[in-house]
Amino acid sequence: MPNKPDLRAQDNVYSGVYRTLVAGMYASTTCFGIGVALALLRPSTSFTVDGAHNFHYSAIPSGILHADPISFMALGTILTILTPIARVAVSLIAFILDRDRTFAWITLLVLLSAVLSLALGLLGLRA
C-alpha cells in the first residue's frame, strides 16, 4: 500500500501538468478564436501567407497591436507548440521538488531533446 508522501508527490506532478496543459489550451484557443473573429470582421484579410518568405514571427507583436488576424493565429500556433514543452518543464520542477531523481533525469533529457529540436527547427536545420 502506497504511503502518503508518494501520493502527495504524484498529486504535485499531475496537478501541475494538468494546469499547464489546460492553460496552454485555453491560451492558444483564445488566440485562434480572436484571429478567426477578426478575419470574419475583415473579409479582405488574405490567408495565403507563404510562411517561409512573407511572414516572420518577429512581426507578431506589432500584428497583435494592430489586430492582425494572422498574427493572432500565429501566436496560437506558437502556444500550441510550446504547451507540451512547458508541460515537461513543469514535470521536471515537480520531480526535483519531490526529490525523484530518476524521473527528474529522464524528464531533463526529454526537455533538452524538445528544446534542441525546437532550436534547430528555428534555425532551419533538419535531421
DSSP file (Angstrom, degrees, kcal/mol; ACC not computed):
  #  RESIDUE AA STRUCTURE BP1 BP2  ACC     N-H-->O    O-->H-N    N-H-->O    O-->H-N    TCO  KAPPA ALPHA  PHI   PSI    X-CA   Y-CA   Z-CA
    1    1 A M              0   0    0      0, 0.0     2,-0.0     0, 0.0     0, 0.0   0.000 360.0 360.0 360.0 128.8    0.0    0.0    0.0
    2    2 A P        -     0   0    0      0, 0.0     2,-0.1     0, 0.0     0, 0.0  -0.310 360.0-125.8 -67.3 146.3    1.5    3.4   -1.0
    3    3 A N     >  -     0   0    0      1,-0.1     4,-1.5     4,-0.0     3,-0.4  -0.407  26.8-100.2 -87.1 170.6    2.4    5.8    1.7
    4    4 A K  H  > S+     0   0    0      1,-0.2     4,-2.5     2,-0.2     5,-0.2   0.879 116.5  55.7 -61.0 -44.6    1.1    9.4    1.9
    5    5 A P  H  > S+     0   0    0      0, 0.0     4,-2.6     0, 0.0    -1,-0.2   0.888 106.1  52.7 -59.4 -36.5    4.3   11.2    0.6
    6    6 A D  H  > S+     0   0    0     -3,-0.4     4,-2.2     1,-0.2    -2,-0.2   0.917 111.4  45.9 -64.3 -41.4    4.2    9.1   -2.6
    7    7 A L  H  X S+     0   0    0     -4,-1.5     4,-2.3     2,-0.2    -1,-0.2   0.896 112.9  50.1 -66.6 -39.4    0.5   10.0   -3.2
    8    8 A R  H  X S+     0   0    0     -4,-2.5     4,-2.2     2,-0.2    -2,-0.2   0.894 109.8  51.2 -65.6 -39.6    1.3   13.7   -2.5
    9    9 A A  H  X S+     0   0    0     -4,-2.6     4,-2.1    -5,-0.2    -2,-0.2   0.921 110.4  48.7 -63.4 -44.1    4.2   13.7   -4.9
   10   10 A Q  H  X S+     0   0    0     -4,-2.2     4,-2.9     1,-0.2     5,-0.3   0.917 110.0  51.8 -61.6 -42.7    2.1   12.2   -7.6
   11   11 A D  H  X S+     0   0    0     -4,-2.3     4,-2.7     1,-0.2     5,-0.3   0.890 107.6  53.0 -61.7 -39.0   -0.6   14.8   -7.0
   12   12 A N  H  X S+     0   0    0     -4,-2.2     4,-1.8     2,-0.2    -1,-0.2   0.930 113.4  42.8 -60.9 -45.8    2.0   17.6   -7.3
   13   13 A V  H  X S+     0   0    0     -4,-2.1     4,-2.4     2,-0.2     5,-0.2   0.957 118.1  44.0 -65.5 -51.0    3.2   16.3  -10.6
   14   14 A Y  H  X S+     0   0    0     -4,-2.9     4,-2.7     1,-0.2    -2,-0.2   0.884 113.6  49.1 -66.9 -39.1   -0.3   15.6  -12.0
   15   15 A S  H  X S+     0   0    0     -4,-2.7     4,-2.5    -5,-0.3    -1,-0.2   0.904 113.4  47.1 -69.6 -38.6   -1.9   18.9  -10.8
   16   16 A G  H  X S+     0   0    0     -4,-1.8     4,-2.1    -5,-0.3    -2,-0.2   0.916 114.7  46.2 -65.8 -42.8    1.0   21.0  -12.2
   17   17 A V  H  X S+     0   0    0     -4,-2.4     4,-2.6    -5,-0.2     5,-0.2   0.923 112.9  50.7 -64.6 -44.4    0.9   19.2  -15.6
   18   18 A Y  H  X S+     0   0    0     -4,-2.7     4,-2.6    -5,-0.2     5,-0.2   0.940 111.2  47.2 -59.4 -48.8   -2.9   19.4  -15.7
   19   19 A R  H  X S+     0   0    0     -4,-2.5     4,-2.4     1,-0.2    -1,-0.2   0.882 112.6  50.3 -62.3 -38.2   -2.8   23.2  -15.0
   20   20 A T  H  X S+     0   0    0     -4,-2.1     4,-2.4     2,-0.2    -1,-0.2   0.930 112.5  45.6 -65.7 -45.9   -0.1   23.7  -17.6
   21   21 A L  H  X S+     0   0    0     -4,-2.6     4,-2.3     2,-0.2    -2,-0.2   0.906 114.8  47.4 -65.5 -41.3   -1.9   21.8  -20.3
   22   22 A V  H  X S+     0   0    0     -4,-2.6     4,-2.8    -5,-0.2     5,-0.2   0.922 112.5  49.2 -66.5 -43.5   -5.2   23.5  -19.6
   23   23 A A  H  X S+     0   0    0     -4,-2.4     4,-2.6    -5,-0.2     5,-0.2   0.918 112.6  48.1 -62.6 -43.0   -3.7   27.0  -19.5
   24   24 A G  H  X S+     0   0    0     -4,-2.4     4,-2.5     2,-0.2     5,-0.3   0.897 112.4  49.1 -63.4 -40.3   -1.9   26.3  -22.8
   25   25 A M  H  X S+     0   0    0     -4,-2.3     4,-2.6     2,-0.2     5,-0.2   0.935 113.4  45.9 -65.2 -46.1   -5.1   25.0  -24.4
   26   26 A Y  H  X S+     0   0    0     -4,-2.8     4,-2.3     2,-0.2    -2,-0.2   0.919 114.2  48.6 -63.2 -42.8   -7.1   28.0  -23.3
   27   27 A A  H  X S+     0   0    0     -4,-2.6     4,-2.1    -5,-0.2    -2,-0.2   0.935 115.3  42.5 -64.6 -46.4   -4.5   30.5  -24.4
   28   28 A S  H  X S+     0   0    0     -4,-2.5     4,-2.6     2,-0.2     5,-0.2   0.904 114.7  50.4 -69.7 -39.0   -4.0   29.0  -27.8
   29   29 A T  H  X S+     0   0    0     -4,-2.6     4,-2.7    -5,-0.3    -1,-0.2   0.894 110.0  51.4 -64.2 -38.7   -7.7   28.5  -28.4
   30   30 A T  H  X S+     0   0    0     -4,-2.3     4,-2.7    -5,-0.2     5,-0.2   0.924 110.4  48.5 -62.8 -44.3   -8.4   32.1  -27.4
   31   31 A C  H  X S+     0   0    0     -4,-2.1     4,-2.4     2,-0.2    -2,-0.2   0.928 113.3  46.7 -62.6 -44.7   -5.7   33.3  -29.8
   32   32 A F  H  X S+     0   0    0     -4,-2.6     4,-2.6     2,-0.2    -2,-0.2   0.915 112.7  50.6 -62.6 -42.2   -7.2   31.2  -32.6
   33   33 A G  H  X S+     0   0    0     -4,-2.7     4,-2.6     2,-0.2    -2,-0.2   0.914 111.2  47.0 -62.4 -44.3  -10.7   32.4  -31.8
   34   34 A I  H  X S+     0   0    0     -4,-2.7     4,-2.8     2,-0.2     5,-0.2   0.919 112.3  51.4 -63.1 -42.7   -9.7   36.1  -31.8
   35   35 A G  H  X S+     0   0    0     -4,-2.4     4,-2.1    -5,-0.2    -2,-0.2   0.913 112.1  45.3 -60.9 -43.8   -7.9   35.5  -35.1
   36   36 A V  H  X S+     0   0    0     -4,-2.6     4,-2.3     2,-0.2    -1,-0.2   0.921 113.3  50.4 -65.9 -43.5  -10.9   33.9  -36.7
   37   37 A A  H  X S+     0   0    0     -4,-2.6     4,-1.8     1,-0.2    -2,-0.2   0.926 111.9  47.4 -61.1 -44.7  -13.3   36.6  -35.3
   38   38 A L  H  X S+     0   0    0     -4,-2.8     4,-1.3     1,-0.2    -1,-0.2   0.888 110.9  51.9 -64.0 -38.0  -11.0   39.4  -36.7
   39   39 A A  H  < S+     0   0    0     -4,-2.1     6,-0.3    -5,-0.2    -1,-0.2   0.879 109.6  49.6 -66.0 -37.0  -10.8   37.6  -40.1
   40   40 A L  H  < S+     0   0    0     -4,-2.3    -1,-0.2     1,-0.2    -2,-0.2   0.832 109.9  51.1 -70.4 -31.1  -14.6   37.4  -40.2
   41   41 A L  H  < S+     0   0    0     -4,-1.8    -1,-0.2     1,-0.3    -2,-0.2   0.747 116.1  43.5 -75.7 -23.1  -14.9   41.1  -39.4
   42   42 A R    ><  -     0   0    0     -4,-1.3     3,-2.1    -5,-0.2    -1,-0.3  -0.785  67.0-179.3-122.2  86.1  -12.4   42.0  -42.1
   43   43 A P  T 3  S+     0   0    0      0, 0.0    -1,-0.1     0, 0.0    -4,-0.1   0.674  76.9  69.9 -62.2 -14.9  -13.3   39.9  -45.2
   44   44 A S  T 3  S+     0   0    0     -3,-0.1     2,-0.2     2,-0.1    -4,-0.1   0.540  70.1 119.5 -80.5  -4.4  -10.4   41.4  -47.1
   45   45 A T    <   -     0   0    0     -3,-2.1     2,-0.5    -6,-0.3    -3,-0.0  -0.420  57.8-143.4 -65.1 129.1   -7.8   39.5  -45.0
   46   46 A S        -     0   0    0     -2,-0.2    24,-0.1     1,-0.1    -1,-0.1  -0.815  17.2-172.5 -97.3 130.6   -5.7   37.2  -47.1
   47   47 A F        +     0   0    0     -2,-0.5     2,-0.8     1,-0.1    -1,-0.1   0.082  58.0 104.8-107.2  22.6   -4.8   33.9  -45.6
   48   48 A T        +     0   0    0      2,-0.1     2,-0.5     0, 0.0    -1,-0.1  -0.428  48.4 158.9 -97.4  58.6   -2.4   32.9  -48.4
   49   49 A V        -     0   0    0     -2,-0.8     2,-1.1     1,-0.0     3,-0.1  -0.705  38.0-147.3 -87.2 126.9    0.7   33.6  -46.4
   50   50 A D    >>> -     0   0    0     -2,-0.5     4,-2.9     1,-0.2     3,-1.6  -0.812  13.7-161.0 -90.4  99.3    3.9   31.9  -47.5
   51   51 A G  T 345S+     0   0    0     -2,-1.1     4,-0.3     1,-0.3    -1,-0.2   0.752  83.2  56.5 -56.9 -29.2    5.4   31.4  -44.1
   52   52 A A  T 345S+     0   0    0      1,-0.1    -1,-0.3     2,-0.1    -2,-0.0   0.763 125.2  14.9 -76.2 -23.8    8.9   31.0  -45.4
   53   53 A H  T <45S+     0   0    0     -3,-1.6    -2,-0.2     3,-0.0    -1,-0.1   0.745 128.7  35.8-122.0 -34.9    9.1   34.3  -47.3
   54   54 A N  T  <5S+     0   0    0     -4,-2.9     2,-0.4     1,-0.1    -3,-0.2   0.574 108.1  52.4-105.9  -9.5    6.3   36.7  -46.3
   55   55 A F      < -     0   0    0     -5,-0.7     2,-0.4    -4,-0.3    -1,-0.1  -0.989  54.2-176.7-134.1 133.4    5.8   36.3  -42.6
   56   56 A H    >   -     0   0    0     -2,-0.4     3,-2.4     1,-0.1     4,-0.2  -0.973  33.6-125.8-127.0 144.2    8.3   36.3  -39.8
   57   57 A Y  G >  S+     0   0    0     -2,-0.4     3,-1.4     1,-0.3    -1,-0.1   0.710 106.5  70.8 -63.4 -19.0    7.5   35.6  -36.2
   58   58 A S  G 3  S+     0   0    0      1,-0.3     4,-0.4     2,-0.1    -1,-0.3   0.677  89.9  64.2 -68.9 -14.6    9.1   38.9  -35.1
   59   59 A A  G <> S+     0   0    0     -3,-2.4     4,-2.1     1,-0.2    -1,-0.3   0.550  79.6  86.8 -82.9  -7.4    6.1   40.5  -36.8
   60   60 A I  H <> S+     0   0    0     -3,-1.4     4,-2.8    -4,-0.2     5,-0.2   0.931  82.9  51.7 -63.6 -48.5    3.6   39.0  -34.3
   61   61 A P  H  > S+     0   0    0      0, 0.0     4,-2.0     0, 0.0    -1,-0.2   0.929 115.3  41.1 -57.2 -45.8    3.9   41.7  -31.5
   62   62 A S  H  > S+     0   0    0     -4,-0.4     4,-1.5     1,-0.2    -2,-0.2   0.873 114.1  54.3 -70.0 -33.5    3.2   44.6  -33.9
   63   63 A G  H  <>S+     0   0    0     -4,-2.1     5,-3.2     2,-0.2    -1,-0.2   0.887 107.2  50.5 -64.5 -38.9    0.5   42.5  -35.6
   64   64 A I  H ><5S+     0   0    0     -4,-2.8     3,-1.6     1,-0.2    -2,-0.2   0.922 108.9  51.6 -63.6 -43.8   -1.3   41.9  -32.3
   65   65 A L  H 3<5S+     0   0    0     -4,-2.0    -1,-0.2     1,-0.3    -2,-0.2   0.808 113.0  45.5 -63.5 -28.6   -1.2   45.6  -31.6
   66   66 A H  T 3<5S-     0   0    0     -4,-1.5    -1,-0.3    -5,-0.1    -2,-0.2   0.248 115.8-115.7 -98.3  12.1   -2.8   46.2  -35.0
   67   67 A A  T < 5 +     0   0    0     -3,-1.6    -3,-0.2     1,-0.2    -2,-0.1   0.888  49.2 174.7  56.8  44.3   -5.4   43.4  -34.6
   68   68 A D     >< -     0   0    0     -5,-3.2     4,-1.7    -8,-0.2     3,-0.3  -0.730  26.8-148.7 -82.4 121.0   -4.0   41.4  -37.4
   69   69 A P  H  > S+     0   0    0      0, 0.0     4,-2.2     0, 0.0     5,-0.2   0.871  95.9  54.3 -58.6 -39.0   -5.8   38.0  -37.6
   70   70 A I  H  > S+     0   0    0      1,-0.2     4,-2.4     2,-0.2     5,-0.2   0.876 105.9  53.0 -65.4 -36.8   -2.8   36.2  -39.0
   71   71 A S  H  > S+     0   0    0     -3,-0.3     4,-2.3     2,-0.2    -1,-0.2   0.899 108.8  49.4 -65.3 -40.0   -0.7   37.4  -36.0
   72   72 A F  H  X S+     0   0    0     -4,-1.7     4,-2.1     2,-0.2    -2,-0.2   0.908 113.0  46.9 -64.7 -40.6   -3.2   36.1  -33.5
   73   73 A M  H  X S+     0   0    0     -4,-2.2     4,-2.0     2,-0.2    -2,-0.2   0.867 110.9  51.7 -70.1 -35.0   -3.3   32.7  -35.3
   74   74 A A  H  X S+     0   0    0     -4,-2.4     4,-2.4     2,-0.2    -2,-0.2   0.907 109.8  49.9 -65.5 -40.9    0.5   32.5  -35.4
   75   75 A L  H  X S+     0   0    0     -4,-2.3     4,-2.6     1,-0.2    -2,-0.2   0.902 109.2  52.1 -63.6 -40.3    0.6   33.3  -31.7
   76   76 A G  H  X S+     0   0    0     -4,-2.1     4,-2.1     2,-0.2    -1,-0.2   0.886 109.3  50.3 -60.8 -39.2   -1.9   30.5  -31.1
   77   77 A T  H  X S+     0   0    0     -4,-2.0     4,-2.0     2,-0.2    -2,-0.2   0.914 109.9  49.6 -65.6 -43.4    0.3   28.1  -33.2
   78   78 A I  H  X S+     0   0    0     -4,-2.4     4,-2.6     1,-0.2    -2,-0.2   0.926 111.4  49.0 -61.5 -44.8    3.3   29.1  -31.1
   79   79 A L  H  X S+     0   0    0     -4,-2.6     4,-1.6     1,-0.2    -1,-0.2   0.876 109.0  53.2 -63.6 -36.7    1.4   28.5  -27.9
   80   80 A T  H  < S+     0   0    0     -4,-2.1    -1,-0.2     1,-0.2    -2,-0.2   0.886 112.5  44.7 -64.6 -38.2    0.2   25.1  -29.2
   81   81 A I  H  X S+     0   0    0     -4,-2.0     4,-0.6     1,-0.2    -2,-0.2   0.884 115.5  46.7 -72.0 -39.4    3.8   24.1  -29.9
   82   82 A L  H  X S+     0   0    0     -4,-2.6     4,-2.7     1,-0.2     5,-0.2   0.695  93.1  79.3 -79.3 -19.1    5.2   25.4  -26.6
   83   83 A T  H  X S+     0   0    0     -4,-1.6     4,-2.2     1,-0.2    -1,-0.2   0.925  94.6  45.3 -59.1 -48.1    2.5   23.8  -24.4
   84   84 A P  H  > S+     0   0    0      0, 0.0     4,-1.9     0, 0.0    -1,-0.2   0.876 113.1  51.6 -64.0 -33.4    4.0   20.3  -24.4
   85   85 A I  H  X S+     0   0    0     -4,-0.6     4,-2.1     2,-0.2    -2,-0.2   0.909 110.0  48.7 -67.7 -40.2    7.4   21.7  -23.7
   86   86 A A  H  X S+     0   0    0     -4,-2.7     4,-2.6     1,-0.2    -1,-0.2   0.870 107.9  56.3 -64.0 -36.1    6.1   23.7  -20.8
   87   87 A R  H  X S+     0   0    0     -4,-2.2     4,-2.2    -5,-0.2    -2,-0.2   0.908 107.9  46.8 -62.0 -42.6    4.4   20.5  -19.5
   88   88 A V  H  X S+     0   0    0     -4,-1.9     4,-2.4     2,-0.2    -1,-0.2   0.893 111.4  51.8 -67.2 -39.1    7.7   18.7  -19.5
   89   89 A A  H  X S+     0   0    0     -4,-2.1     4,-2.3     2,-0.2    -2,-0.2   0.910 110.4  48.2 -63.6 -41.8    9.4   21.7  -17.7
   90   90 A V  H  X S+     0   0    0     -4,-2.6     4,-2.4     2,-0.2    -2,-0.2   0.902 110.9  51.4 -64.6 -40.7    6.6   21.7  -15.0
   91   91 A S  H  X S+     0   0    0     -4,-2.2     4,-2.7     2,-0.2    -2,-0.2   0.915 108.5  51.8 -61.4 -42.5    7.1   17.9  -14.6
   92   92 A L  H  X S+     0   0    0     -4,-2.4     4,-2.4     2,-0.2    -2,-0.2   0.933 110.2  47.9 -60.1 -46.9   10.8   18.4  -14.2
   93   93 A I  H  X S+     0   0    0     -4,-2.3     4,-2.7     1,-0.2    -1,-0.2   0.918 112.4  49.5 -61.1 -43.3   10.3   21.0  -11.5
   94   94 A A  H  X S+     0   0    0     -4,-2.4     4,-2.1     1,-0.2    -1,-0.2   0.909 111.0  49.0 -63.4 -42.1    7.8   18.8   -9.7
   95   95 A F  H  <>S+     0   0    0     -4,-2.7     5,-2.8     2,-0.2     4,-0.3   0.886 112.0  49.1 -66.1 -37.3   10.2   15.8   -9.8
   96   96 A I  H ><5S+     0   0    0     -4,-2.4     3,-1.3    -5,-0.2    -2,-0.2   0.937 111.9  48.0 -66.0 -45.6   13.0   17.9   -8.5
   97   97 A L  H 3<5S+     0   0    0     -4,-2.7    -2,-0.2     1,-0.3    -1,-0.2   0.841 113.2  48.2 -63.4 -32.7   10.9   19.2   -5.7
   98   98 A D  T 3<5S-     0   0    0     -4,-2.1    -1,-0.3    -5,-0.2    -2,-0.2   0.439 111.6-124.7 -86.5   0.7    9.7   15.7   -4.8
   99   99 A R  T < 5 +     0   0    0     -3,-1.3     2,-1.1    -4,-0.3    -3,-0.2   0.835  57.5 151.1  59.1  36.7   13.3   14.5   -4.9
  100  100 A D     >< +     0   0    0     -5,-2.8     4,-2.1     1,-0.2    -1,-0.2  -0.760  18.4 178.1 -97.6  87.6   12.6   11.8   -7.5
  101  101 A R  H  > S+     0   0    0     -2,-1.1     4,-2.6     1,-0.2     5,-0.2   0.861  71.3  55.5 -64.3 -39.7   16.0   11.8   -9.2
  102  102 A T  H  > S+     0   0    0      1,-0.2     4,-2.1     2,-0.2    -1,-0.2   0.958 114.3  38.6 -60.4 -52.0   15.3    9.0  -11.7
  103  103 A F  H  > S+     0   0    0      1,-0.2     4,-2.7     2,-0.2    -1,-0.2   0.827 113.1  58.1 -69.5 -30.5   12.3   10.7  -13.2
  104  104 A A  H  X S+     0   0    0     -4,-2.1     4,-2.4    -9,-0.2    -1,-0.2   0.932 108.8  44.8 -63.6 -44.8   14.0   14.1  -12.9
  105  105 A W  H  X S+     0   0    0     -4,-2.6     4,-2.2     2,-0.2    -2,-0.2   0.919 114.9  47.7 -65.5 -43.2   16.9   12.9  -15.1
  106  106 A I  H  X S+     0   0    0     -4,-2.1     4,-2.1    -5,-0.2    -2,-0.2   0.928 113.8  47.4 -62.9 -44.0   14.7   11.3  -17.6
  107  107 A T  H  X S+     0   0    0     -4,-2.7     4,-2.7     1,-0.2    -1,-0.2   0.866 108.7  54.7 -66.6 -36.5   12.5   14.4  -17.8
  108  108 A L  H  X S+     0   0    0     -4,-2.4     4,-2.8     2,-0.2    -1,-0.2   0.913 108.1  49.4 -62.2 -42.3   15.5   16.6  -18.2
  109  109 A L  H  X S+     0   0    0     -4,-2.2     4,-2.2     2,-0.2    -2,-0.2   0.908 111.9  48.5 -63.1 -41.2   16.7   14.5  -21.2
  110  110 A V  H  X S+     0   0    0     -4,-2.1     4,-2.4     2,-0.2    -2,-0.2   0.923 112.8  48.5 -63.3 -44.0   13.2   14.8  -22.7
  111  111 A L  H  X S+     0   0    0     -4,-2.7     4,-2.8     2,-0.2     5,-0.2   0.922 111.5  48.8 -63.3 -44.9   13.2   18.6  -22.1
  112  112 A L  H  X S+     0   0    0     -4,-2.8     4,-2.5     1,-0.2    -1,-0.2   0.893 111.7  50.4 -62.2 -39.2   16.7   19.0  -23.6
  113  113 A S  H  X S+     0   0    0     -4,-2.2     4,-2.4    -5,-0.2    -2,-0.2   0.919 112.4  46.3 -63.7 -43.9   15.7   17.0  -26.6
  114  114 A A  H  X S+     0   0    0     -4,-2.4     4,-2.4     2,-0.2    -2,-0.2   0.919 114.8  46.3 -65.7 -43.8   12.5   19.0  -27.2
  115  115 A V  H  X S+     0   0    0     -4,-2.8     4,-2.8     2,-0.2    -2,-0.2   0.906 113.1  49.6 -67.1 -40.9   14.3   22.4  -26.7
  116  116 A L  H  X S+     0   0    0     -4,-2.5     4,-2.7    -5,-0.2     5,-0.2   0.916 111.4  49.2 -63.4 -42.3   17.1   21.3  -29.0
  117  117 A S  H  X S+     0   0    0     -4,-2.4     4,-2.2     2,-0.2    -2,-0.2   0.918 112.9  47.3 -62.4 -43.2   14.6   20.2  -31.7
  118  118 A L  H  X S+     0   0    0     -4,-2.4     4,-2.3     2,-0.2    -2,-0.2   0.923 112.9  48.7 -63.7 -44.7   12.8   23.5  -31.4
  119  119 A A  H  X S+     0   0    0     -4,-2.8     4,-1.8     1,-0.2    -2,-0.2   0.920 112.2  47.8 -63.4 -44.0   16.0   25.5  -31.6
  120  120 A L  H  <>S+     0   0    0     -4,-2.7     5,-2.6     1,-0.2     4,-0.5   0.881 111.3  51.8 -65.4 -36.7   17.2   23.5  -34.7
  121  121 A G  H ><5S+     0   0    0     -4,-2.2     3,-0.9    -5,-0.2    -2,-0.2   0.897 108.3  50.7 -64.3 -40.4   13.9   24.0  -36.3
  122  122 A L  H 3<5S+     0   0    0     -4,-2.3    -1,-0.2     1,-0.3    -2,-0.2   0.834 109.0  52.0 -66.4 -31.3   14.0   27.7  -35.7
  123  123 A L  T 3<5S-     0   0    0     -4,-1.8    -1,-0.3    -5,-0.2    -2,-0.2   0.555 118.4-114.6 -80.2  -7.4   17.5   27.8  -37.3
  124  124 A G  T < 5 +     0   0    0     -3,-0.9     2,-0.3    -4,-0.5    -3,-0.2   0.601  68.4 141.1  86.2  11.3   16.1   25.9  -40.3
  125  125 A L      < -     0   0    0     -5,-2.6     2,-0.4    -6,-0.2    -1,-0.3  -0.675  30.8-166.1 -89.1 142.5   18.1   22.8  -39.7
  126  126 A R              0   0    0     -2,-0.3    -9,-0.0    -3,-0.1    -5,-0.0  -0.945 360.0 360.0-127.9 149.2   16.6   19.4  -40.4
  127  127 A A              0   0    0     -2,-0.4    -1,-0.1     0, 0.0    -2,-0.0   0.465 360.0 360.0 -82.8 360.0   17.6   15.9  -39.4
